[in-house]
Amino acid sequence: METLLVITNCPDEESANAIALAVIEERLAACVNILPRVQSLYRWQGKVESTSEIPLFLKSTAAGYPALETRIRQLHPAELPEIIALPISRGLPAYLNWVTAETIK
């Protein structure tokens, strides 16, 4: 089964923790890394914005991605949250099998 690294950024610790806990409890992701704050610069509605965000790295499967994306969107406070999924083309087989086993298919 194809495994994915899904990335999103949250505006604060509360939303980051809420998303992480929900997707783990609901078996939409096997693991979530909550990273330290980063500074993000982006263009939004014609203006350059700068904000502090908390990145999340979520490990999941391609089959489970639609439900994971839906849940992140439900819990995320942003109007248009960054949600991107990258295929994991290689990794420790035992770890990738664990991700699959711990994630709803």
Number of C-alpha atoms within 10 A of each C-alpha: 11 15 24 24 19 24 17 20 23 22 16 14 14 10 16 23 15 13 22 21 15 16 22 17 11 13 19 26 29 21 20 21 13 17 13 10 16 12 9 12 11 11 9 9 7 7 8 9 11 12 11 14 19 20 20 22 19 23 26 32 29 18 16 19 21 11 15 24 17 10 16 20 17 11 13 19 13 12 7 8 13 15 14 11 19 12 13 15 8 8 10 8 9 9 10 21 14 13 22 22 14 18 22 18 15
